[in-house]
């Protein structure tokens, strides 16, 4: 048994490197993407484009981000993650640069709404979680997803105040060039995540990788030929739990996109300086580090559908509390902290349920489809926020809609037939 120790140590180090590099990429990509709302007012003032037009471009970008994850997830499963991540870095940088030359709504849609969003999609959850899941043991996957998610939260925490500072000091164009340079900084982190979907690095430790992630030790099931992509997609689309999970994820997208895009506008309506919005976004990122790690860890202990229930319920409660308080900087900071705990905490349990139900062989593809629903919600959250602001002069109806959707999402996840967590088996060393 001692002869196996070096292999276990090498595998553990490999797992750590894979998760750390994926988290670093997520940090940068999320930092770039989750600060888009800080550019709404500067672009409006510099170009004269209406708030509805800018909101539409950002809404299309939200949907494109999800659609790109579906497409790039398939490509990563088929051809490997390295090429997809490299393409994403180049597209994200190019989209941000071209945005600085956009003077019409259509130009903004192409640059910010299509190119930059597609690039961010190629370097986001679906591809990164899929790439790491194939290289981790089953009991490590939920927590690994939580660490990657936490990387995104740290990115938002770091980038939001820095981007606002650059905008205030040097203008939005310089800030956009800085984000383009940051996008290219993901390229050195790509290599540890290379490898085709059909060649899982942890096959020796998880030979049943095309079966559900919490399946029993490989016996007869391990000898069953794995499903192809089309067969796996058909199985998923016939599964009621997969549909409920995907529909519930719509609310998460609506919620996050509305806040990322329009929280600065809400702060402005309250007569508070832009720094309050940037600080609030940073607090959300900081709080979600703990929320994501806790969500990933709890996924190994309790059923993940219950995690989703409580996350969505807490979001609804946080919005109700915000609406009942006076709009001061302290209110925004407390609200941001409450939201931050739940901000991206839905991702580890959502990805974990997909892995439980269908295995990890095509996790990037199947989770990419759930992200498409997430970003369809994001489209409406970003776009309708601008429409509500112009039509009613405030965002009150959006807050009510957001709270209602959160309550519905909490309930819709409960009927999912999720297998119970499998206790870790301790090997005898005697």
KOLSEDREN-780231 format. One record per residue: y, x negated, z of N, C-alpha, C in turn; residue in one letter. Coordinates in steps of 0.1 Angstrom, whole numbers, plus 5000, padded with zeros to 4 digits. Example, Ala and Ser with C-alpha at 12.3 -4.5 7.8 and 13.67 -1.06 7.14 Angstrom:
<recs>
494348685078495548775078496748685078A;497848725071498948635071500048715079S;
</recs>
This chain:
<recs>
498849925000500050005000501349915000X;501249805006502349715006502749664993X;501749654984502049604970502949704962X;503049824967503849924960505349924964X;505549844976506949844981507949794972X;507749684964508749634955509149744944X;508049814939508349914929509250034935X;508950064947509650174953511150134955X;511350004959512649954962513449944948X;512849904938513449894925513850034920X;512950134922513150274918514350324926X;514450294939515550344947516850284943X;516850164940518150104935518550164921X;517550184913517850244900518450384902X;517850454911518350594913519850584918X;520050494927521450474932522450444921X;522050344913522950304902523250424892X;522150494889522250614880523250714885X;523050754898523850854904525350804905X;525450684909526850624911527650624898X;526950574887527650574874527950704869X;527050804870527350944866528450994874X;528550964887529651014895530950954891X;530950834887532150764883532750824870X;531850854861532250924849532851064852X;532151134861532551264864533951264871X;534151154879535451144886536551134876X;536351054866537451034856537651154847X;536551214842536651324833537251444840X;536751474852537351584860538751564863X;539151444867540551404870541451434858X;540951404846541751434834541851584832X;540751654833540651794829541351884839X;541151854852541651944862543151934866X;543851854858545251834860546051904849X;545351974840546052034828547152124832X;547052204843548052294847549352234850X;549352104854550652034857551452014844X;550852024832551552004820552152134814X;551852254819552252374814553752384813X;554452374825555852374825556552264817X;556152144818556852034810556652064795X;555452104790555352134776556152254771X;556252354780557052474777558552434776X;559052344785560452304784560752214773X;559752124769560052024759559852084745X;558952174743558652224729559152364727X;559452444737559952574736558752674733X;557552624733556352724732556352814744X;555952934742555853034752554753004762X;554853064774553753044784552453104780X;552553214772551353284767550653194757X;551453124748550853044738550252914744X;550852864754550352744761549052784769X;549152904775547952944783546752974773X;547053024761545953054752545352924747X;546152814745545552684741544752634752X;545152644765544352594776543152684778X;543252814775542052904776541052864766X;541452844754540552804743539852664747X;540652584754540152454758539052474769X;539252574778538252604788536952644782X;537052734772535852784765535152674757X;535952594750535452484742534752384751X;535252364763534652274772533152314776X;533052444778531652504780530852504768X;531352544757530552544744530152404741X;531052304742530652164739529552114748X;529552154761528452114770527152164765X;527152294759525852344754525352264742X;526252234733525952154721525552014725X;526351944732526151814736524951794745X;524651904753523451904761522151894753X;522151974742521051964732520951834726X;522051774722522051644715521651534725X;522051544738521551444748520051454750X;519551574751518151594753517351534741X;517951544729517251504717517351354714X;518651304715518951174711519351074722X;519451124734519851044745521351064749X;521651024761522951054767524050954763X;523650824759524650724757525650754746X;525050794734525850834723526750954725X;526251044732527051164736528151134745X;527951054755529051014764530050924757X;529650844749530650764741531550844732X;530850944725531651034717532651114725X;532151154737533051234745534351154750X;534151034753535250944758536250934747X;535850914734536750894723537451024720X;536751134720537351264717538351304727X;538051284740539051314751540251234750X;540151104747541351014746542151064733X;541451084722542151124710542951254712X;542251354718542951484720544151474729X;544151384739545351374747546451304740X;546151204732547151134724547851234714X;546951304707547451394696548351514703X;548051544715548751654722550251614723X;550551484724551951444725552751474713X;552051494701552751524689552751664685X;552151754694552051894691553351964694X;553852034684555052104685554952254682X;553752294679553452434676552152474684X;552052604686550852654693549552614686X;549452614673548252584666547952434668X;548952344667548652204670548152184684X;548752254693548352244707546852284709X;546552394702545152444703544152344698X;544452274686543552174680543452054689X;544552004694544551884702544051904716X;544651994724544352014738543152114739X;543152214730542152314732540852284726X;540752194716539552164709539052024711X;539851924707539451784707539251734721X;540351744730540251694743539151774751X;539151904749538151984757536751954753X;536451934740535151894735534751764741X;535651664741535351534747535051544761X;535751624769535451644783534051714785X;533751804776532451864777531251774775X;531451674766530451574764530251474776X;531151474785531051384796531051464809X;530651584809530651664821529251704827X;529251814835528051844843526751844835X;526751914824525451934818524751804814X;525551724807524951594802524651504813X;525651494823525451394834524251444843X;524251564847523151614856521851604849X;521751634836520551624828520051484827X;521051394825520651244824520151194837X;520751234848520251174861518951244866X;518851374863517651454868516351394863X;516351344851515151284845514851154851X;515751094859515550964864515450964880X;515351084885515351104900514051174903X;513551144915512451224921512851364923X;511951464923512351604925513151634937X;512751564949513551594961514851534961X;515251444951516551384951517551454942X;517051554934517851604923519051684928X;518851774938519851864943520951774949X;520551684957521551594964522251504954X;521551454944522151384933523151454926X;522851584923523851674916525151694925X;524851704938525951714948526851594947X;526251474946527051344946527951344933X;527251374922528051384909529151474910X;528851594916529951694917531051644926X;530651574937531651524946532551414939X;531951344929532751254921533851324914X;533551444908534551524902535651564911X;535251594923536251634933537251524937X;536651404938537451284941538451264930X;537951284918538851264906540051354907X;539751484910540851574911541851534922X;541251494933542051444945542951334941X;542451234934543151114930544151144919X;543751214909544551224897545751324898X;545551434906546651534907547951474911X;548051404923549351354927549751244918X;548851164913549251054904549851104891X;549251204885549751264873551151324875X;551251404886552551464889553651354891X;553251244897554251144900554651074886X;553751054877554051004864554951094856X;554551224857555351324850556851324855X;556951324868558251324874559051204871X;558451084870559150954869559350924854X;558350954845558450904831558251014821X;557951134825557751234815556351264812X;556051384806554751434804554051354793X;554751304783554151224772553551094778X;554251024786553650904792552450934801X;552551044808551351084816550151114807X;550351174796549251214787548651084781X;549450984778548950854773548150784784X;548550804797547850744808546450804809X;546350934807545151004808544150964797X;544750944785543950894774543350764777X;544150674783543550544787542450554797X;542650644807541650674817540350724811X;540450804801539250854794538450744788X;539050644782538350534777537650444787X;538150454800537650374811536250424815X;535750534809534450584812533350504805X;533750444794532750374785531950274792X;532450184801531650084807530550144816X;530650274820529650334829528550394822X;528550394809527550474801526150414801X;526050284801524750214798523650254808X;523850264821522750304830522250444827X;522950524820522550664817521850674804X;521750564797521150574783519650604784X;519150654773517750694773517550834767X;516550854759516350984753515751084763X;515951204760515451314768513851304769X;513251264758511751264758511251144765X;512051054771511550934778512050924792X;511751014801512251014814511850884821X;512750824828512550694834511650704847X;511650824853510850844865509550914862X;509050904850507850974846506650944856X;506650814860505550774868505550844882X;506750874887506950934899506951094898X;507251144886507351284884506651314871X;505351304869504651324857504751474852X;505051564861505151704858506551744855X;507351654849508751674847509151794838X;508251834830508551954821508152084828X;507552074840507252194848508452214858X;508452324865509552344874509652234884X;510852204888511152084896510552084910X;510152204915509552204928508052244927X;507452214915506052254914505152174923X;503952214925503052144933502652014927X;501951934934501551804929500751824916X;500951734906500351764893498851754893X;498251874890496851884889496551934875X;496152064874495852124861497252144854X;498252174862499552204855500052084848X;499851964853500251844847499651814834X;498451884832497751864819498151964809X;498952064813499452164803500552104794X;500352124781501352064772502752124775X;503752034775505052084778505652174767X;506452274771507052354761508052284753X;508152314740509252264732510552334735X;511652284729512952334732513052484728X;512652524717512752664713511952754722X;510752714726509852794735510552804748X;511152694753511752694766512952784766X;513752784755514852874754514453014754X;513353044747512853184747512453224761X;511753134768511353174781512553194790X;513553114789514753134798515453264795X;515553294782516353414778515553544781X;514253534784513453644789513453664804X;514053564811513953564825515153624831X;514953734839516053804845516853724855X;516253634862516953544871517953454864X;517553404853518353314845519653394841X;519453514836520653594832521553624844X;520953664855521853694867522553564871X;521953454871522553324875523753294865X;523453314852524453294842525653384843X;525353514846526453614847527353574859X;526653544870527453514882528353384880X;527853294872528653174870529953194862X;529953314855531253354848532353364858X;532153414870533153424880533753294884X;532853194886533253064890534253004880X;533953024867534852974857536153044857X;536153174858537353254859538253204870X;537653184882538353144894539053004892X;538252904888538752774887539752754877X;539552814865540552794854541852864857X;541752984863543053044867543852964876X;543152904886543952824896544352694890X;543552624883543952494877545152514868X;545152624860546152644850547452704856X;547252794866548452864870548852844885X;548152764892548652744906549952674906X;550252584897551652524896552652634894X;552352734885553252844883553452934895X;552352954902552453034914553352964925X;553152834926554052764935555552774931X;555752764918557152774913557752914916X;556953014914557453154917557853164932X;557253084940557553094955558753004958X;559352944948560552864950560252724957X;558952674955558552554961558452444950X;558652314954558652204944557252184938X;557252124926555952094920555052004928X;555551924937554751834945553751924954X;554152044957553252134965552052164957X;552152194945551052224936550152104935X;550751984932549951864931549151834943X;549851844955549151814968548051914970X;548252044966547252144968546052114960X;546252074947545052034939544351914945X;545051824950544451704957543651754969X;544151844977543451894989542151964985X;542252044974541052104969539952004965X;540351894958539451794955538851724967X;539651694977539251634989538251724997X;538551844998537751935006536351964998X;536451954985535251984978534251864978X;534751744982533751634983532751674994X;533251725005532351775016531551895011X;532151985005531552105000530352074990X;530651984981529651954971528451884977X;528751784986527651714993526851805002X;527551895009526751985017525952085009X;526552134998525752224989524552154984X;524652024979523551954974522451934984X;522851894997521851875007521252005012X;521952115013521352245017520452295007X;520652254994519652304984518252254986X;518052154994516752104997516152175010X;516952265016516552325029516452475028X;517352535021517352685020517352725005X;517052855003517152904989518552894984X;518652844972519952814966520752944962X;520053054960520753174957521553224969X;521053184981521853224993523053134995X;522953014990524152924990525252984981X;524753034969525753094959526353214965X;525553294972526053424979527253384988X;527053284997528053255007529253185001X;529053104990530153034984531053144978X;530553234970531353334964532053434974X;531253464985531853544995533053475002X;532853345005533953275011535253265002X;534953254989536153254980536953384981X;536253494981536853624982537653634995X;537053585006537753585019539053495019X;538953385012540053295011541253355004X;540953424993541953484985542653604993X;541853675000542353785009543253725019X;542853615025543753555036545053505030X;544953445018546153395011547153505008X;546653615004547553725000548253795012X;547653765024548153825036549153735044X;549353615039550153515046551553495038X;552553445045553853415038553553295029X;554253285018554053175008554853055012X;554352965020554952845024554052725020X;554552605021553652485018552452485026X;552552515039551352515048550352615043X;550852735039549952835034549152785022X;549852725013549152665001548152555005X;548452475014547552365018546352425025X;546552525034545352585041544452655030X;545152725022544352795011543652695002X;544252584999543552484991542352424998X;542452405011541352355019540152445019X;540452575021539452675021538752685007X;539552684997538952694983538252564980X;538752454985538052324981536652314986X;536352374997534952375002534052444993X;534552544985533652624976533952594962X;534852504959535452484945534352464935X;533652354936532552324927531152324934X;531152384946529852384953528852474947X;529252554937528252634929527452554920X;527852434916527152364905525852314910X;525752244922524352194925523352304927X;523652414934522652524934522352594921X;523352604913523052664900522152574891X;522552444890521652354883520252344890X;520252354903518952344910518052454908X;518652584907517852694904517252684889X;518052644880517552624866516452524866X;516552414874515452314874514252374881X;514452454891513252514898512552614888X;513252684881512652794872512052734860X;512652624854512152584841511952434840X;512052354851511852214850513052144845X;512952004844514151924840514151864826X;513051894819512951834805514151874797X;514552004797515652054789516752104799X;516952044810517952084820519352084814X;519651974806520951964800521252084791X;520252124783520452244774520552374782X;519652394791519652524798520852534807X;521252434814522452434823523652444814X;523552384802524752394793525052534789X;523952614788524152754784524752834796X;524352804808525052864819526552824820X;526752694817528152654816528952724806X;528352764795529052844785529552974791X;528753034799529253154806530353124815X;530153014822531252964832532552954824X;532452894813533752864805534252984798X;533353084795533853214790534753274800X;534253274813535153314824536353234825X;536253104823537453014824538453054813X;537953094801538953134790539753254795X;539153354801539853464805540753434817X;540253354826541053314838542353244834X;542253154824543453074820544353164811X;543853234802544653314793545253434800X;544453514807545053634813546053604824X;545953484830546953444839548353434833X;548353374821549653374814550153504809X;549153594805549553734801550153804813X;549453794824549953864836551253824841X;551553694840552853634844553953694835X;553753694822554753744813554853904815X;553753974816553854114816554354174830X;554054114841554354164854555254074862X;555553954857556453864864555753784876X;554453814878553753744889552253744886X;551453694896550053684893549253774902X;549853874908549153954918547954024913X;547954074901546754144895545654044893X;546053924890544953814888544253784901X;545053784912544453754925543453864928X;543853994926542954104929541654094920X;541854064907540654054899539753944903X;540353834907539553714911538753744924X;539353814933538653854945537553954942X;537754044934536754144930535554074923X;535853984914534753914907533953834916X;534653764926533853684936532953764944X;533353884948532453974956531254014947X;531454054934530354084926529453974923X;529953854922529153734919528253704931X;528753724943527953704955526753794955X;526953914952525854014952524853994941X;525353954929524453954917523453844918X;523653744926522753624927521553664936X;521653764944520553784954519253824948X;519253904937517853944932517153834925X;517753714923517053604916515753564924X;514653554917513353524923513253374923X;513753314933513853164935512753114944X;511853024940510852974949511452904961X;510752914972511252854985511252704983X;512152634991512152484990510852434995X;510352324989509152264992509452155003X;508752165015509052065025508651925020X;509351825024508951695020507751645027X;506851585020505551545026505651395030X;505351375043505451235048504051175046X;504051055040502750985038502450905050X;501150905053500650825064500750675061X;501150605071501350455068500250375076X;499450445083498450375091497350325082X;
</recs>
